[in-house]
């Protein structure tokens, strides 16, 4: 992929993350369709403290960043079922 294409992909991923409202989550696949690991790499590399990285979770509702991520999500009212986000309630509807 050309540099311009990579930059556009990165910008689309970051825009989807930023547009995830408080109290809701998206999956890595939601923010990077077909390449969820790319979303993880982008979030890991991003140094913007205003980016709501904590609103991006695994498809099964589990958390990549553990207790810190859970605290941030709970403070926004995201519901959990045991150790996982209740995706039926908290996932941003696409479309």
Secondary structure per residue as TSV (DSSP state, phi and psi in degrees):
chain	resnum	aa	ss	phi	psi
A	1	X	-	360.0	135.7
A	2	X	-	-68.2	160.0
A	3	X	H	-56.2	-43.9
A	4	X	H	-60.9	-39.5
A	5	X	H	-66.5	-39.6
A	6	X	H	-65.4	-40.6
A	7	X	H	-63.7	-43.0
A	8	X	H	-64.1	-39.9
A	9	X	H	-63.3	-45.2
A	10	X	H	-59.7	-45.4
A	11	X	H	-63.3	-39.2
A	12	X	H	-64.6	-42.1
A	13	X	H	-61.7	-49.9
A	14	X	H	-63.2	-36.8
A	15	X	H	-64.8	-41.4
A	16	X	H	-64.7	-39.0
A	17	X	H	-64.2	-49.2
A	18	X	H	-62.1	-30.7
A	19	X	T	-85.3	0.2
A	20	X	S	-75.5	115.5
A	21	X	-	-71.1	153.1
A	22	X	T	-56.7	140.4
A	23	X	T	89.8	-1.2
A	24	X	-	-132.4	166.9
A	25	X	B	-134.3	162.0
A	26	X	E	-129.4	161.8
A	27	X	E	-93.5	164.8
A	28	X	H	-57.4	-38.5
A	29	X	H	-67.9	-30.3
A	30	X	H	-66.1	-39.0
A	31	X	H	-87.7	-16.0
A	32	X	S	-142.8	74.3
A	33	X	T	-55.0	130.9
A	34	X	T	82.9	-11.7
A	35	X	-	-148.8	63.6
A	36	X	H	-61.0	-28.4
A	37	X	H	-67.6	-27.6
A	38	X	H	-63.9	-42.6
A	39	X	H	-59.6	-43.2
A	40	X	H	-60.5	-42.2
A	41	X	H	-65.9	-40.3
A	42	X	H	-63.9	-46.5
A	43	X	H	-64.1	-38.8
A	44	X	H	-63.4	-38.0
A	45	X	H	-82.8	-19.1
A	46	X	-	-73.4	132.5
A	47	X	-	-106.6	9.9
A	48	X	-	-77.8	110.4
A	49	X	T	-68.0	-15.0
A	50	X	T	-86.7	-7.4
A	51	X	S	-71.8	125.2
A	52	X	-	-80.7	60.8
A	53	X	G	-55.1	-31.0
A	54	X	G	-67.3	-14.3
A	55	X	G	-85.1	2.0
A	56	X	E	-107.2	122.0
A	57	X	E	-128.2	170.4
A	58	X	-	-70.9	159.6
A	59	X	T	-58.5	-28.4
A	60	X	T	-88.5	4.8
A	61	X	S	88.1	-1.3
A	62	X	-	-77.6	161.7
A	63	X	-	-107.7	132.4
A	64	X	S	-76.4	-27.7
A	65	X	S	-110.7	16.6
A	66	X	H	58.9	-136.5
A	67	X	H	-61.2	-38.6
A	68	X	H	-62.5	-45.1
A	69	X	H	-64.8	-41.7
A	70	X	H	-61.6	-43.8
A	71	X	H	-57.9	-44.8
A	72	X	H	-64.5	-43.1
A	73	X	H	-66.8	-43.2
A	74	X	H	-62.7	-35.7
A	75	X	H	-66.0	-20.9
A	76	X	T	-95.0	-1.0
A	77	X	T	87.7	15.0
A	78	X	-	-68.9	126.9
A	79	X	-	-79.9	146.5
A	80	X	E	-120.7	152.6
A	81	X	E	-121.2	99.6
A	82	X	T	68.1	-124.5
A	83	X	T	-90.0	-2.6
A	84	X	E	-118.3	152.3
A	85	X	E	-63.7	139.2
A	86	X	-	-77.1	93.0
A	87	X	H	-65.5	-27.6
A	88	X	H	-63.6	-28.2
A	89	X	H	-102.1	-40.8
A	90	X	H	-94.2	-15.5
A	91	X	B	-74.5	134.4
A	92	X	-	-65.1	126.0
A	93	X	-	-67.7	131.0
A	94	X	-	-86.8	148.2
A	95	X	-	113.9	360.0
